[in-house]
Amino acid sequence: MKKIFILIFILLISPVTYAEVDFIDVDSEDWFYKYVMILVDEEVTSGYEDQTFRPANIISVEEFITLTIKAIGETESDISKTRWSDGFIEKAKVLAIVNEGDFSNYTRPITRGEMGRIVLRASDIEPPVDFMNYASKISDINEMDSYWQNIAIRIYSIGIITGYPDGSFGLDNNATRSEASVMLSKLLRPSLREVPTVNSFELRRYAIMEEWSKRSSVHTGDIFIEIPHTSTPYDAGILKESVINDGVNMLKFIRFLAYVSDDIYASSEANELSQHGALLIGVSEFSHTPKKPDDMDNVFYDKGYEATSTGNLAAGVSTLVESIKRLMDDSDVSNIERIGHRRWQLLPNLKEFGVGFVTTDASYTYYTVIKVFKDMETEVRPYNTVNWPSETAFPMEFFDKYTPWSVTLNPSIYDVSKSQDIEVSIKDIKSGLIWYFDKNDKALEGEYFNVETSGYGVPFCLIFRPDPSAFDGYSLETTYKVTISNLYKLDGDLVTLTYETQFFNLSF
């Protein structure tokens, strides 16, 4: 009995052992050791005759197909062969693990993406329903076309490939034998799979990057169908459709960032008025109420004036797209009190708008008008607040330390008549630094706070900004928490609102 007890005790405390194959180039301390040994245990491989595994060697297509067929317990097809791998390749085709046209050369190196495709087809592992959400974890996902994105995200979401330490997948990288052993071991042993987790920041960041890939500018070359004429007889000119579409897409993207509807369009009528307005401020004065040039007819002037008096104006910005983006800033002393351009472009009910852009010989050269209200289609849409920067994730390309924060409050929910004691704070979660704002902060070039209730878009907007001279800028490595206190609802309830956001680089 004593001998039996000792034997049982030894079995309980003994470490995991593998088949007795002693590769001279694989050490038990190597990161891939256990994966190589699993393949040996499962009789998928025994290495080379010289007792090497050659883990750093590039693996070929035919070698990986052969290992995969063995890993799933199949044998090669019984066919006439001209090369040692023909039977395994044929079996892979019979099992639809490899399709005709996948490879024109089976002796070349296989890529990590191609390995992933083979393993997906060889397995019965179903990716999660929301597998596309895992795209946010793959840093080089936007370097792939949609076909390979789908494969990379699927294989990543089931924990077969975890990617490199920098978060990249390395789709087109030639795979090594050690990498192949990891992938096939995870196919064989579900417990080894490392299913990633995705947080809300990563999901939102990926959604923003996806949206940008759809909305980024595509136009190149001349911008006019008809070139404007800046002296009598005046001609407003006509922008090319692709230029207008780029402008629409920029505004759609901006609204997507702020979580407001991007169901908007630029109408031909509003575009015509805006084009007249752009030329008017280019030949008269940069003003919402420009004077009529003596040699301009009344019809032309009235069209232009209607647009300038009901639109956002920009001067000195060389493209329509960049003008729409710049109009979101409003950090200068003449705009920070109201941030009217931003509020109009983020108006929740905005549906129809117009765009106009001209170049002239005047001092600013480039002139833009975005008609945003009066006699245009709108659509009532529910909302609570409209925040800039918005919650969860926000691209740094649209915000810097000079740009004011803003929270537009729905006046059908919040009581604008009880706004005099509202206070706001921004907390850097990582450092613990907190900026506080109240009605005493009125430095237009420094620390600033205002409750703005005039008719720019929604007439209830909180505007606040830390002193730009007091810090180096917002960090990409922290979360910022905004807290709004002393805020009343129309039903009399005193409430506190909070939201968090983290900046990232869109890099467009």
Order of alpha helices (4+ residues) and beta strands (2+ residues): alpha-alpha-alpha-alpha-alpha-alpha-alpha-alpha-beta-beta-alpha-beta-alpha-alpha-beta-alpha-alpha-beta-beta-beta-beta-beta-beta-beta-beta-beta-beta-beta
